[in-house]
Amino acid sequence: MTDTRGTSFLSDVVAIVGRSHVLTDPDAMAGHLTDWTGRWTGAADAVIRPCTTDEVAAVVAACAAHDVAICVQGGNTGLVGGSVPPIEHAGRRPLVVLSTVRMTDIDEVDTRGRCVGVQAGATIEQIDSRAAEHGLRFPVDLASRDSATAGGVVATNAGGVRMIRHGNTRRQVLGIEAVRADGQVLRRWTSLVKDNVGYDIPGLLAGSEGTLAIVTRVLFRLVAPPVSTIVTVAAVRHVEDCFALIDAMTERGLAVEAAEIMTDAGVELVHEHGVRRPVAAHAPFYTLVEVSGTGDVEAVVIDVLDEADVVDAVLEPGPARDLWAARERHTETIARSSTTPVVKLDVSVPIRALPEALVELAAIADLVDHPCRPILFGHVGDGNIHVNLLDVPEPRAEELTGRVFGIVAANGGSISAEHGIGRAKVAWTHLGRSEVDLATMRAIKAALDPAGRLNPGVLFG
Ligand SMILES: Cc1cc2nc3c(=O)[nH]c(=O)nc-3n(C[C@H](O)[C@H](O)[C@H](O)COP(=O)(O)OP(=O)(O)OC[C@H]3O[C@@H](n4cnc5c(N)ncnc54)[C@H](O)[C@@H]3O)c2cc1C
């Protein structure tokens, strides 16, 4: 890669990060060019692995000087194709993947302020373990915790299983450090809970999917873990029964830490892949509810279950990893069970519309004349359903996506609950945002990245 002035971009970045952290060998780059789903594959001229904010800034400045585009990558667990470069970029403007894999430092936990500063490449598991050493917890949790990174959860504004209790990732961000497209370092770093000087830049970068700046460090809020938790899985006939159970727990003074939904098809599939069925009885739906409280939480949960309309139920004191496995192994098992890359659509609908929307989404296979095996699960307490369509021939994926989003839009829902838009959903953003809204987002993008160098093809196409 030599530009019009004859200087080599690659030798510039080698000088910044060292030769061993500029990958150009196709085998070494391969893992960075396909996303977790296997559905999105791209091409890049190099993968660059800086380890400090200064190195990121210098790499971005070199990219600006040589007009090289950048695809930002954390743990590469994103499910909408945003973490890998576009394939069609090959032959156009040069593009590199900037991986945060080496940026894993975690500062000392501030126990009084209940916060911790981390580098963008620290994983959710690493951050939570560090918090746990001080009797605290990182409030964002998701099944990809071993690989998903601080930068990734901020950039996607991840939800996850604790969202019902603590809110999404944006709510956990107290401060941020990020490198702008021109190489300047933007730092808004304060543990103040009251600080209203102008625009909420950390809030803006949360959910920006690497299109506005590269997050290099984050100051995260931490929370106290619950004293005592009980996890229950109940087999139920109707979606409404899940909500009745959640309501009953809340009315009895328990705090709902997580509220998930699975279907019989999903629980059976995971069971076939070696996970114990949480309950022996079969029912159309299963809800996993984790609650916390003081006193005899278990006795209260047993009372609630006795009075509830459930087919069968089981409960265990938290963390009840066995019970959680039935829910958490869905994503991975589904990916392994489909004959084609899974069409994964993460949607939300208002709670009142959820029962009807679920029936319509589960019946999607009846509307098409090609293979399609739907498996639905998700964070029911947030109205968030992961629609997974297995065995779909790739040429029919787009049409099917349109049908699912049609159902979601008709029910007043969102085409992206927590995974973002990435490359997968660009064609449908008009279903969730007005023209003026989209134009405002484009104006922000143009202001911060006028040359369109950061994550081309993500969010805006
Ligand atoms: C088994 C499994 C379970 C999951 N469960 C959930 C869940 O419950 N809730 C949920 O929300 N998601 C879930 N996900 C999706 C995924 O884990 C999240 O989207 C996560 O936030 C991605 O983090 P990452 O570090 O892997 O980011 P990547 O996949 O590497 O990147 C995701 C996006 O963020 C951008 N990005 C990454 N790092 C940076 C950075 N430092 N600066 C700027 N932009 C950056 C990328 O360019 C890309 O657009 C799950 C995925 C899997 C595989």
The ligand as an SDF file (V2000), in Angstrom:
LIG
                    3D

 53 58  0  0  0  0  0  0  0  0999 V2000
  -23.5420  -16.0470   22.4540 C   0  0  0  0  0  0  0  0  0  0  0  0
  -23.8460  -14.5770   22.2480 C   0  0  0  0  0  0  0  0  0  0  0  0
  -24.7250  -13.9440   23.1100 C   0  0  0  0  0  0  0  0  0  0  0  0
  -24.9900  -12.5820   22.9580 C   0  0  0  0  0  0  0  0  0  0  0  0
  -25.8760  -11.9850   23.8160 N   0  0  0  0  0  0  0  0  0  0  0  0
  -26.1180  -10.6640   23.6990 C   0  0  0  0  0  0  0  0  0  0  0  0
  -27.0190  -10.0150   24.5970 C   0  0  0  0  0  0  0  0  0  0  0  0
  -27.6170  -10.6280   25.4730 O   0  0  0  0  0  0  0  0  0  0  0  0
  -27.1890   -8.6730   24.4470 N   0  0  0  0  0  0  0  0  0  0  0  0
  -26.5570   -7.9520   23.4700 C   0  0  0  0  0  0  0  0  0  0  0  0
  -26.7500   -6.7340   23.3860 O   0  0  0  0  0  0  0  0  0  0  0  0
  -25.7210   -8.5430   22.5970 N   0  0  0  0  0  0  0  0  0  0  0  0
  -25.4870   -9.8690   22.6840 C   0  0  0  0  0  0  0  0  0  0  0  0
  -24.6360  -10.4790   21.7970 N   0  0  0  0  0  0  0  0  0  0  0  0
  -24.0090   -9.6830   20.7250 C   0  0  0  0  0  0  0  0  0  0  0  0
  -22.5980   -9.1370   21.0680 C   0  0  0  0  0  0  0  0  0  0  0  0
  -21.9470   -9.9230   22.0260 O   0  0  0  0  0  0  0  0  0  0  0  0
  -22.6870   -7.6920   21.5110 C   0  0  0  0  0  0  0  0  0  0  0  0
  -23.1430   -6.8970   20.4320 O   0  0  0  0  0  0  0  0  0  0  0  0
  -21.3540   -7.0920   22.0110 C   0  0  0  0  0  0  0  0  0  0  0  0
  -21.5960   -5.7990   22.4890 O   0  0  0  0  0  0  0  0  0  0  0  0
  -20.2760   -7.0200   20.9400 C   0  0  0  0  0  0  0  0  0  0  0  0
  -19.0220   -6.7800   21.5730 O   0  0  0  0  0  0  0  0  0  0  0  0
  -17.6550   -7.0770   20.8060 P   0  0  0  0  0  0  0  0  0  0  0  0
  -16.5390   -6.6220   21.6410 O   0  0  0  0  0  0  0  0  0  0  0  0
  -17.6280   -8.5070   20.3950 O   0  0  0  0  0  0  0  0  0  0  0  0
  -17.8020   -6.1360   19.5410 O   0  0  0  0  0  0  0  0  0  0  0  0
  -17.5490   -6.4600   18.0200 P   0  0  0  0  0  0  0  0  0  0  0  0
  -18.4170   -7.5910   17.5910 O   0  0  0  0  0  0  0  0  0  0  0  0
  -16.1200   -6.5870   17.7390 O   0  0  0  0  0  0  0  0  0  0  0  0
  -18.0800   -5.1210   17.3550 O   0  0  0  0  0  0  0  0  0  0  0  0
  -19.4460   -4.7740   17.4120 C   0  0  0  0  0  0  0  0  0  0  0  0
  -19.5980   -3.3320   16.8730 C   0  0  0  0  0  0  0  0  0  0  0  0
  -18.9370   -2.4310   17.7560 O   0  0  0  0  0  0  0  0  0  0  0  0
  -17.8890   -1.7320   17.0680 C   0  0  0  0  0  0  0  0  0  0  0  0
  -16.7650   -1.6210   17.9970 N   0  0  0  0  0  0  0  0  0  0  0  0
  -16.1350   -2.6310   18.6650 C   0  0  0  0  0  0  0  0  0  0  0  0
  -15.1690   -2.1290   19.4520 N   0  0  0  0  0  0  0  0  0  0  0  0
  -15.1830   -0.7870   19.2840 C   0  0  0  0  0  0  0  0  0  0  0  0
  -14.4200    0.2960   19.8210 C   0  0  0  0  0  0  0  0  0  0  0  0
  -13.4390    0.0980   20.6910 N   0  0  0  0  0  0  0  0  0  0  0  0
  -14.7180    1.5570   19.4220 N   0  0  0  0  0  0  0  0  0  0  0  0
  -15.7060    1.7890   18.5350 C   0  0  0  0  0  0  0  0  0  0  0  0
  -16.4480    0.8110   17.9750 N   0  0  0  0  0  0  0  0  0  0  0  0
  -16.1990   -0.4570   18.3590 C   0  0  0  0  0  0  0  0  0  0  0  0
  -17.5860   -2.5680   15.8390 C   0  0  0  0  0  0  0  0  0  0  0  0
  -17.0580   -1.7760   14.8050 O   0  0  0  0  0  0  0  0  0  0  0  0
  -18.9570   -3.1250   15.5100 C   0  0  0  0  0  0  0  0  0  0  0  0
  -19.7150   -2.1800   14.7920 O   0  0  0  0  0  0  0  0  0  0  0  0
  -24.3780  -11.8500   21.9110 C   0  0  0  0  0  0  0  0  0  0  0  0
  -23.4900  -12.4990   21.0410 C   0  0  0  0  0  0  0  0  0  0  0  0
  -23.2180  -13.8450   21.2030 C   0  0  0  0  0  0  0  0  0  0  0  0
  -22.2550  -14.4950   20.2710 C   0  0  0  0  0  0  0  0  0  0  0  0
  1  2  1  0
  2  3  1  0
  2 52  2  0
  3  4  2  0
  4  5  1  0
  4 50  1  0
  5  6  2  0
  6  7  1  0
  6 13  1  0
  7  8  2  0
  7  9  1  0
  9 10  1  0
 10 11  2  0
 10 12  1  0
 12 13  2  0
 13 14  1  0
 14 15  1  0
 14 50  1  0
 15 16  1  0
 16 17  1  0
 16 18  1  0
 18 19  1  0
 18 20  1  0
 20 21  1  0
 20 22  1  0
 22 23  1  0
 23 24  1  0
 24 25  2  0
 24 26  1  0
 24 27  1  0
 27 28  1  0
 28 29  2  0
 28 30  1  0
 28 31  1  0
 31 32  1  0
 32 33  1  0
 33 34  1  0
 33 48  1  0
 34 35  1  0
 35 36  1  0
 35 46  1  0
 36 37  1  0
 36 45  1  0
 37 38  2  0
 38 39  1  0
 39 40  1  0
 39 45  2  0
 40 41  1  0
 40 42  2  0
 42 43  1  0
 43 44  2  0
 44 45  1  0
 46 47  1  0
 46 48  1  0
 48 49  1  0
 50 51  2  0
 51 52  1  0
 52 53  1  0
M  END
$$$$
